[in-house]
Every structure is written in structure tokens, then in C-alpha cells.
Amino acid sequence: MLIDELHNLDIRTRAGAEASDQIKYLSERIPATFVLAGVDVKDTGLFTGRRGGQIASRYTQIVTSAFPHKTTRDKEAWQSLVVTLEDALRLHGHRPGTLAEAELLSARSRGGHDREPVAPRPRGGLGRHSGGHRENHPRRAGSRRPGRRSQAAGTATRETAPLDCSEEVSVTTGLRILPVALPPVHGETIGSYLNRLADANRLSVRQLSALIGPDRHHRRDDNRTGHWTPGSLRRLAALTGRDPAALSHAMPALATIREPGQRQPPLLIEEATEAPKRLACRPCMDRRGIPGLVIRSTPHPQGVCHRHRRWLLGQEQHQLYSLPEVHEANRRHRRLVHRRQDQFLALDYLAARSRMLSRFQAAGQSDLQQRWADRIRALGEDSYGDPYHPSEARIEIATYPEAVIITGLSTSPHWREHTDLRAEVARRLAIEAHDLPSDLLTGRQQ
């Protein structure tokens, strides 16, 4: 059991005293060798007073200095120490020779062996007796904290299980798998995945993107691939231990990556119907044990989580238990997309949604407007909004069932040109035909 940064423990404070008592409690009850490491711990007052005396009586102090690493003899001695430590360590799934190789790669990444050693050096610490012998555990060579760029670039010795093609990709890119290789969530934006991956490995997202290729800051809702190349995708696959095709399947934006001379501008309909970037369902992420903030490209038909009855298209994920008609409308919306396969269906929905918004804000108090107001009240009070002017996200929830009905009729080959279309719209909206606003039927529905 290794406890580092001991010099930050001030036993003169209440928090420090409680931490000291907790360390004492654990060391007495856990059958393991405890190593407390710190810088100049002798001058911090850690061994003075009643609590300090208890610490000093339980541990043996071992003072260490920086390991020399300038001459050839120093480097050979250091390499011998690394190999000796590697032989003594019991690591799950460890391949012999990896630790020494990591130290060598770390030195090369900094410009060769003629520089200062890049592997962390042993620092002053306390070694606790166990089994009648004294132990001192300097930090392993080549193993930096995950917050350093060099670990992702090739100094990590702890690897996660790769897929079948990861070995080939790693050889091609010269990168090792990150210590924490999180899988992407299906539909997740590139920026969201890179930020979660960087957070899990204590890197900045710019450091991670520098390893991949496009050295720039990625926002969590960023799904652009303009600066990416096929080589960038291969490097991301090497760092995560996943097949490039699997990454492209989970994040479809990666499938559009091309060489600079082969890129095609997106179609106008693709730009107009681009899926909004929204938070993934929080209970779903908790249930799957996925850490971090997950942003997904959420098409409107996928705007409801049916497992947890949540609306996903707004900043606030409203529960829909009190609005079963919204939940059922989303089921119809999904069936509509599956059956029609109409590339203009997304445009028709956006147009219907826009008309519903205009009708909601229109003067008067029609049956439709009263129905929408009742749904907004069922959502509960908006703590940060104007009670007299609901937000656009809440209006979209309230008008969603009617927008799906209008979308279904506008994409139906039967009803699109039917003479009784107006009467059919009124029937499905459960209002009188003479009360149907004329502006609800425009475009392809006329």
C-alpha cells in the first residue's frame, strides 16, 4: 500500500489528524506493507507530538536521494534497477521486459539517453517493516501519473485488453493503449468522447488531440472532422485498443473522414437536418456505469428514453410519466421513420415543429393552445424560467404529439394529395375542422 505526497499531511489541523488516524487504523488491520512517501518529511513536523510519535514508532525512515543518470555507468545501474524491480513485481497480465522497454522509449521520446532521466526517481520516504525485513519502494521507472502526455505516448506499462486488430494498429502508429481506454457511447460526439477519455487518463483534451493528430481543443458538443485524416483515426484506435470500424460505427462522424483532397462538402439537406447535440440519458449512463458527461447526436425520433420516460432534446431532461401522449407520439415517430425511409421526413418534422411553435405563441385561446398549456403545467414549475413565457424546449414537448401527426400526414403518399386532408388532420388532432388553423397545412401537405 503506497501513500504518496505525505508532506501535504499536516497533523496540526483537524483534517490532517483524522487522516493520520485513518492511516494508522488501516495499517493495523490490513495485512500489507505500507509505504509512506514524501519530500522532506523530517522537517514538516510529521514525527513530533503524540500523533507524530505514533507514526514514527510504526515506520522505519529511509532517506533517499535522486538516482544519478548522467554517465554510462549510471544509466546501466538504473537499467539494472528497473529490471530487478520488474522481476519482483507481481502484475496481472504483465509481459516480461515491458518495464525496461518503457523506460527506454521514455528516454527516446525526450531526445535520447544523453538527457536527464525521464523516469521518475526515488524520493525520500518511509518504509514500514513487514516480515522482519525492510522495504523501500521507489516509483517504477517509466510509470508516470496518467496526467502526463508521455504516458499516453508510450511510457505506460499497464495495458487494457485490446481487440484483435489493436496489435497491428499499435505497431503502425507507435502508440500504446491508454491506461483507461473507455468505450464510446453509440451516437456520442467526437468531442464528448475525447474529453471523457482525457479526463479518465488525467490528460487535457489538447494533449490527447495532439497525440491523435488534430492538435486543437475539442468542445464536448464538437462533431467536426475537418482536420482529421485516416491516420488520426488509426491513432485514436491505437490509443483505445479498438478497431477503427468499431469507432466509426459508434461515432458516425468518423466515417466521413477522408484525405484532404478527397473531402466532399455536406449536402444542404444534411446541414438542415443535423441532429442536435444533447446530454445522453443520465439514468441510462449511471445504469451502464459510464462516467463523465456524455453528449450524443440525438435525432428527433430518438428524443425520448423509453426505459426511463425522459425527454432528451432539452437542457433539462423532463420526466414524461405525467404525459403518456408524448411518450406514445415518440413511438409513432420512430415507426414513421422506420417505415417511410423518406429523406425529407426530418425536414417535414422541423417544419411542423416550427408551425406548432408559432401557433402556440399566437394570440387567442383555442382548444389546441389550452391543451398545450395543460401539458406544460403537467411538466411542473420551471425554477429558472418565466412562468408566463415557457421556454422553447418546454413548448416543443407540449406540441410534440401534434407535430408528429402533421409530419405523418405530410409524408403519406395517400393523404398528401387527398381532398379530405383538412378533415383528416382535424380528426386526428381531435378538434373541429372549422377550428383548424390554416397555417398548419403548408408545403407538401397542400
Sequence and secondary structure as in RCSB ss.txt:
>XXXX:A:sequence
MLIDELHNLDIRTRAGAEASDQIKYLSERIPATFVLAGVDVKDTGLFTGRRGGQIASRYTQIVTSAFPHKTTRDK
EAWQSLVVTLEDALRLHGHRPGTLAEAELLSARSRGGHDREPVAPRPRGGLGRHSGGHRENHPRRAGSRRPGRRS
QAAGTATRETAPLDCSEEVSVTTGLRILPVALPPVHGETIGSYLNRLADANRLSVRQLSALIGPDRHHRRDDNRT
GHWTPGSLRRLAALTGRDPAALSHAMPALATIREPGQRQPPLLIEEATEAPKRLACRPCMDRRGIPGLVIRSTPH
PQGVCHRHRRWLLGQEQHQLYSLPEVHEANRRHRRLVHRRQDQFLALDYLAARSRMLSRFQAAGQSDLQQRWADR
IRALGEDSYGDPYHPSEARIEIATYPEAVIITGLSTSPHWREHTDLRAEVARRLAIEAHDLPSDLLTGRQQ
>XXXX:A:secstr
 EE  GGG  TTSHHHHHHHHHHHHHHHHS S  EEE SSGGGTTTTSHHHHHHHHHH EEE       SSHHHH
HHHHHHHHHHHHH   TT  TTHHHHHHHHHHHHTT TTS   S     EEE  BTTB       TT   TTSHH
IIIII        TTHHHHHHHH     SS     TTB HHHHHHHHHHHTT  HHHHHHHHS  S   TT    
TT  HHHHHHHHHHHT  HHHHHHHSGGGGG   GGG     HHHHHT   EEE  HHHHHHTT  S  EEE  G
GG EETTTTEE SSSS  B TT HHHHHHHHHHHHHHHHH  TTHHHHHHHHHHHHHHHHHSSS  HHHHHHHHH
HHHT   TTSBTTB  HHHHHHHHHHHHHHHHHHHT HHHHT TTHHHHHHHHHTS GGGS GGGS GGG 
